[in-house]
C-alpha cells in the first residue's frame, strides 16, 4: 500500500500511484501515438533547450521509477532520446507489451496450451479387442473439451485481461509523460507549446484529463469541476459558520488530490457532513435516515432524501450498513456528492 503522507516522496507522488485506479475512457492508443510523434519532434530538434539529452533520458528513467528505460542508440544524443521516447509511446509497443504480459499470465497459459496428445505407442499396453479404438475416442473428447475451453476463454476472459493490461500500461505512460513535463526546463516557450498540444490531443482522444499549466501535473477534469462548482462556493460559507468542518473538508479534498485511499477519504468526509447536519438541525443524534430527514429537512424533495440515504449506505461495513464499499474510482464521485449535500444543507438553512 502506498502511503502518500510518507515524507520520503519529497513532495511528488508519481501519477501511477496517485491515480492507479484511474478508469477514464477515451482513445488512449491514438493519444499516445500523437504524444510519441510530438515528443520526438520536441527532443529531435532541441525545442526543450536541454543541455544533455542523454542525462535527461537517464533522469526520466530514475524519476519514473524505471517505467521508462533509456539506452543510448545513436552518436547523436538528440536522436537517441527522441527515438527512445517515441518508441516508448508507440501503440505497437503497447500492443507488444500486452502480448508479452498475456504470455506470462498463468490463466492465459492454462487456457491456450496445446491440447494434450498421446505418444505414438499409446494403446499398445492395453489388452483386449477395441481398447485402442476406445482410447482414441477418449483422446478426441479431451481435445474437444480443450477446444471449448480455449474458445470460451478467448471470447469471455481474454478481452477483460487484455483491457486490464492495457489500462495498467496507459497509467504507467501517463506517469512517465508527467515526469517528463515536470522535469523540462521551463524557460523556453516551446514547453508552453507542448502543453497546448497535449491538451489538444486529450480533447481529440476524448480523455477526461487536463494538464495544469502551473504544476504540469495531469488532473482528472472532474476535480476541476469539483473545485470550481462546489469547493469555491461551499468553503467561504462553511468557514464562516463551521470553521472546523470547513477545515476537515479541505483536508479530505487535499487527501483525494494526493491520492489517499478514497474510501477513507469518503468515510471522513461523510462524518463531517453528519456533524454539519447535526449542527443545522440542532439534533445531536441526527442520521441520514428517512425519519430524521422528514423531521428536520421536510422541505427537501423525497428524491433528495432518498439520494442522501443511499449515499449514507456507501459507508459500507464501517458505517454499520453491511454493504460493500464502492471501488476506489467511484469514491471521487461520491465525494462530490458529500460536498454538494453540504452546500444544499447550507442553502436549506438560509431559506428556512
C-alpha positions in Angstrom: 0.0 0.0 0.0 1.4 3.4 -1.0 1.3 5.9 1.8 1.1 9.4 0.3 1.8 11.1 3.6 5.3 9.5 3.7 7.6 12.5 3.6 10.2 10.4 1.7 8.3 11.1 -1.5 9.8 14.5 -1.4 6.6 16.3 -2.4 5.9 14.4 -5.7 4.0 11.1 -5.9 4.0 9.6 -9.5 0.7 9.5 -11.4 0.6 5.7 -11.4 0.5 5.8 -7.6 -1.7 8.9 -7.2 -4.3 7.6 -9.7 -3.6 3.9 -10.0 -7.4 3.3 -10.0 -8.0 5.7 -13.0 -10.9 4.4 -15.1 -11.1 7.1 -17.6 -12.3 6.3 -21.1 -11.0 7.5 -24.5 -8.8 6.5 -27.3 -5.5 6.1 -25.5 -3.7 4.5 -28.3 -4.4 7.5 -30.5 -3.4 9.8 -27.7 0.0 8.1 -27.2 0.6 7.9 -30.9 0.2 11.7 -31.0 2.4 12.1 -27.9 5.2 10.0 -29.3 5.3 12.0 -32.6 5.2 15.3 -30.7 7.9 14.4 -28.2 10.1 13.0 -31.0 9.9 16.4 -32.6 10.5 18.2 -29.3 13.7 16.3 -28.5 15.0 15.7 -32.0 15.0 19.4 -32.8 16.1 20.5 -29.4 13.0 22.5 -28.6 13.4 21.9 -24.9 16.8 23.6 -24.8 18.1 20.5 -22.9 21.9 20.7 -22.4 22.5 17.0 -22.2 19.7 14.8 -23.7 21.5 11.6 -22.5 21.4 12.9 -19.0 17.8 13.9 -19.3 16.9 10.5 -20.6 18.5 8.9 -17.5 16.8 11.4 -15.2 13.4 10.4 -16.7 14.3 6.7 -16.1 15.1 7.4 -12.5 12.2 9.8 -11.8 9.7 7.4 -13.4 11.0 4.6 -11.2 12.2 2.9 -14.4 8.8 2.7 -16.0 10.8 4.2 -18.9 14.2 2.8 -19.8 16.8 4.8 -21.6 19.6 3.4 -23.6 21.7 5.5 -26.0 21.5 4.0 -29.5 23.0 6.8 -31.7 26.1 9.0 -31.7 23.6 11.9 -31.5 22.1 12.2 -28.1 19.1 14.1 -29.5 18.3 11.3 -31.9 18.7 8.6 -29.2 16.4 10.4 -26.7 13.8 11.3 -29.4 13.7 7.7 -30.7 13.6 6.2 -27.2 10.7 8.3 -26.1 8.8 7.9 -29.4 9.2 4.1 -29.3 8.0 4.0 -25.7 4.7 5.7 -26.5 4.1 3.9 -29.9 0.8 1.9 -30.0 2.7 -1.0 -31.5 5.0 -1.0 -28.4 2.0 -1.0 -26.1 0.4 -3.9 -28.1 3.6 -5.9 -27.9 3.9 -5.4 -24.2 0.3 -6.5 -23.7 1.0 -9.7 -25.6 4.2 -10.3 -23.6 2.1 -9.9 -20.4 -0.5 -12.2 -21.7 2.0 -15.0 -22.4 3.3 -14.7 -18.9 -0.2 -14.8 -17.4 -0.9 -18.2 -15.8 -4.6 -18.1 -16.8 -3.7 -17.5 -20.4 -1.1 -20.3 -20.4 -3.5 -22.8 -18.9 -6.4 -21.9 -21.3 -4.4 -21.8 -24.5 -1.9 -24.6 -24.1 -1.8 -27.1 -27.0 -4.4 -29.9 -26.4 -2.8 -33.0 -24.9 -1.8 -35.6 -27.5 -0.8 -39.2 -26.7 2.6 -40.7 -27.6 2.7 -43.0 -30.7 2.9 -46.1 -28.5 -0.4 -45.2 -26.8 -2.7 -48.2 -26.6 0.0 -50.8 -27.0 -0.1 -51.5 -23.3 -3.8 -52.2 -23.4 -5.1 -55.7 -23.8 -8.4 -56.7 -25.4 -10.2 -56.0 -28.6 -11.2 -52.4 -29.1 -9.0 -51.0 -26.4 -7.0 -48.8 -28.8 -10.2 -47.6 -30.5 -11.8 -46.6 -27.2 -8.6 -44.7 -26.2 -8.6 -42.8 -29.4 -12.2 -41.8 -28.9 -11.3 -40.6 -25.4 -8.5 -38.5 -26.8 -10.9 -36.9 -29.2 -13.3 -36.0 -26.4 -10.4 -34.5 -24.4 -9.3 -32.4 -27.3 -12.9 -31.2 -27.9 -13.2 -30.1 -24.3 -9.9 -28.3 -24.5 -11.1 -26.5 -27.7 -14.3 -25.4 -25.9 -12.2 -24.2 -23.0 -9.9 -22.1 -25.3 -12.9 -20.7 -27.2 -14.7 -19.7 -24.0 -11.5 -18.1 -22.7 -10.9 -16.1 -25.9 -14.5 -14.8 -26.1 -15.1 -14.0 -22.4 -12.0 -13.8 -20.3 -9.3 -12.7 -22.7 -10.9 -9.3 -23.6 -11.1 -8.4 -19.9 -7.5 -9.5 -19.2 -6.3 -7.5 -22.2 -8.2 -4.4 -21.2 -6.7 -4.6 -17.7 -3.2 -4.9 -19.1 -3.7 -2.0 -21.5 -5.1 0.1 -18.6 -2.1 -0.6 -16.5 0.3 0.4 -19.3 -1.8 3.5 -20.1 -1.5 4.6 -16.4 2.2 4.0 -16.4 2.7 6.0 -19.6 0.7 8.9 -18.2 3.0 8.8 -15.3 6.1 8.9 -17.5 4.7 11.7 -19.6 4.0 13.7 -16.4 7.6 13.1 -15.2 8.9 14.4 -18.5 6.8 17.5 -18.3 7.7 18.4 -14.7 11.4 18.0 -15.3 11.6 20.0 -18.5 13.4 23.4 -18.4 10.6 26.0 -18.0 12.3 29.0 -19.6 11.6 28.1 -23.2 8.3 28.9 -24.9 8.4 25.5 -26.6 7.3 23.9 -23.3 4.1 26.0 -23.3 3.5 25.0 -26.9 4.0 21.3 -26.0 1.4 21.7 -23.1 -1.1 23.2 -25.5 -0.6 20.3 -28.0 -1.1 17.7 -25.2 -4.3 19.4 -24.2 -5.4 19.3 -27.8 -4.5 15.6 -28.0 -6.5 14.8 -24.9 -9.6 16.5 -26.4 -9.2 14.7 -29.7 -8.9 11.3 -27.9 -11.9 12.2 -25.6 -9.8 11.6 -22.5 -11.2 13.4 -19.4 -7.8 14.8 -18.3 -6.2 18.2 -18.3 -2.7 19.4 -17.7 -2.1 22.1 -15.1 -0.3 25.0 -16.7 1.4 25.8 -13.4 2.4 22.4 -12.0 2.3 20.4 -15.3 0.6 17.6 -13.5 -2.3 15.7 -15.0 -5.7 16.3 -13.4 -8.9 14.5 -13.9 -11.4 17.0 -15.2 -13.9 16.3 -12.5 -11.5 17.6 -9.9 -11.6 21.0 -11.6 -15.3 20.8 -11.7 -15.4 20.0 -8.0 -13.1 22.9 -7.3 -14.9 25.5 -9.4 -18.5 24.4 -8.8 -18.5 23.2 -5.2 -15.4 23.9 -3.3 -15.1 27.6 -4.2 -18.8 28.1 -3.4 -19.0 25.9 -0.3 -15.9 26.8 1.7 -16.3 30.5 2.3 -19.9 30.0 3.6 -18.9 26.9 5.6 -15.9 28.6 7.1 -18.0 31.5 8.4 -20.4 29.1 10.2 -18.4 25.9 10.9 -14.7 26.6 10.5 -13.6 23.2 11.9 -15.9 21.4 9.4 -14.5 23.5 6.5 -11.0 22.6 7.6 -12.0 18.9 7.6 -13.5 19.1 4.1 -10.4 20.9 2.8 -8.2 18.1 4.2 -10.4 15.5 2.6 -10.2 17.3 -0.8 -6.4 17.5 -0.5 -6.2 13.9 0.5 -8.1 13.0 -2.6 -5.7 15.1 -4.8 -2.7 13.5 -3.1 -4.0 10.0 -3.8 -5.0 8.9 -0.3 -7.2 5.8 -0.2 -10.6 7.1 -1.4 -12.8 5.0 0.8 -11.0 6.5 3.8 -11.5 10.0 2.3 -15.2 9.4 1.8 -15.8 8.0 5.3 -14.0 11.0 6.8 -16.0 13.5 4.6 -19.3 11.8 5.4 -18.6 12.0 9.1 -18.0 15.8 8.6 -21.3 16.0 6.7 -23.2 14.4 9.5 -21.7 16.8 12.0 -22.9 19.7 9.8 -26.4 18.2 9.6 -26.4 17.8 13.4 -25.5 21.5 13.9 -28.1 22.8 11.4 -30.9 20.5 12.7 -30.0 21.0 16.4 -30.4 17.3 16.9 -27.2 15.7 18.2 -28.2 12.2 17.2 -29.2 13.1 13.6 -28.6 10.4 11.0 -29.3 10.4 7.3 -32.3 8.2 7.6 -35.8 8.8 6.5 -37.4 9.7 9.9 -34.7 12.3 10.7 -34.7 13.8 7.2 -38.5 14.2 7.2 -38.5 15.7 10.6 -35.6 18.2 10.3 -35.5 18.8 6.5 -39.1 18.4 5.4 -39.0 20.8 2.5 -36.4 18.8 0.6 -37.8 16.7 -2.2 -38.3 13.0 -1.4 -35.9 12.1 -4.2 -33.3 14.2 -2.5 -34.0 12.4 0.8 -33.6 9.0 -1.0 -30.3 10.1 -2.5 -28.9 11.1 0.9 -29.9 7.8 2.4 -28.3 5.8 -0.4 -25.2 7.9 -0.1 -25.0 7.1 3.6 -25.3 3.4 2.8 -22.0 3.7 0.8 -20.1 3.9 4.1 -20.1 0.1 4.0 -19.4 -2.1 6.9 -17.5 0.6 8.8 -20.7 2.6 8.8 -22.7 -0.3 10.1 -24.7 -0.7 6.9 -23.2 -4.1 5.9 -22.6 -3.0 2.3 -19.5 -3.4 0.3 -17.5 -0.2 0.0 -17.5 1.0 -3.7 -14.5 0.7 -5.8 -11.9 3.4 -5.4 -12.6 5.1 -8.7 -16.2 5.7 -7.6 -15.2 7.4 -4.4 -14.2 10.6 -6.3 -17.8 11.0 -7.5 -19.2 10.2 -4.0 -17.0 12.9 -2.5 -18.6 15.3 -5.0 -22.0 14.3 -3.6 -20.9 14.7 0.0 -19.7 18.3 -0.6 -22.7 19.1 -2.7 -25.1 18.0 0.0 -23.2 20.2 2.5 -23.9 23.1 0.1 -27.5 22.1 -0.2 -27.9 22.0 3.6 -26.5 25.5 3.9 -28.9 26.7 1.2 -31.8 25.0 3.1 -30.8 26.7 6.4 -30.6 30.1 4.7 -34.1 29.7 3.3 -35.7 28.2 6.4 
